Amino acid sequence: MSCIITGCQNPANNHFGVRLRRTDTSAIWAPNTEAYICDHHAVVGLRIDVQITPSNDGNITTAISGGGIPAVRTTPIVNQA
């Protein structure tokens, strides 16, 4: 896989994911995204901006961009809150 950071040619084996946790730390949802990050960018520091928009469709859709075209993935929610 290629690193999601625009212009980076490093191989990327680190799969970016997001998780919504309950207070007991179990997850309501925790989808992987279609974004991968190389080892270099994984440790030099990142600023992550999050925008949340309700969809009311029973899915989590992630769109991750490191400066280029977003990597988009939709995952159904299977657990209850």
C-alpha positions in Angstrom: 0.0 0.0 0.0 1.0 3.6 -0.5 1.2 6.2 2.3 -1.8 8.5 2.3 0.5 11.6 2.7 0.7 13.3 -0.7 4.1 12.9 -2.3 5.3 10.2 0.1 6.6 7.2 -1.8 7.3 5.0 1.3 5.5 1.7 1.7 2.7 2.0 4.2 1.7 -1.0 6.4 0.0 1.0 9.2 -3.8 0.9 8.7 -5.6 4.0 9.9 -8.8 3.3 11.9 -11.3 5.1 14.1 -13.2 3.9 17.1 -16.1 5.1 19.2 -15.8 3.8 22.7 -18.2 3.3 25.5 -17.2 4.3 29.1 -16.2 0.7 29.7 -13.8 1.1 26.7 -15.6 -1.5 24.5 -16.4 -0.2 21.0 -19.7 0.7 19.5 -17.9 0.8 16.2 -14.3 0.7 15.1 -13.9 0.5 11.4 -10.6 0.5 9.5 -10.4 3.1 6.8 -8.9 2.8 3.3 -5.9 4.9 4.5 -2.5 3.6 5.2 0.4 5.5 6.8 4.1 4.7 6.4 6.4 4.2 9.4 8.1 7.6 9.0 4.8 9.6 9.0 3.5 7.4 11.9 6.2 8.6 14.2 7.0 12.2 13.1 3.6 13.5 14.2 0.4 14.2 12.5 -2.4 16.8 12.9 -5.7 15.0 12.5 -8.8 17.1 11.8 -12.2 15.5 12.4 -15.5 16.5 10.9 -18.6 14.6 12.0 -21.8 14.8 10.0 -24.9 12.7 10.9 -26.0 10.4 8.1 -28.9 8.5 9.6 -28.2 5.5 7.3 -26.7 3.0 9.8 -23.2 3.2 8.4 -19.9 4.8 9.2 -18.3 6.4 6.2 -14.7 7.6 6.5 -12.9 9.9 4.1 -9.2 10.3 4.9 -6.9 12.6 3.0 -3.3 13.4 3.4 -3.5 16.3 1.0 -4.8 14.4 -2.1 -7.9 12.6 -3.1 -9.7 11.2 0.0 -9.7 7.4 0.6 -13.3 6.6 1.3 -14.8 3.5 3.0 -18.3 2.8 4.3 -18.9 0.2 7.0 -22.2 -0.9 8.5 -22.8 -0.3 12.2 -23.6 -3.7 13.8 -23.4 -2.9 17.6 -25.9 -1.0 19.6 -25.0 2.0 21.7 
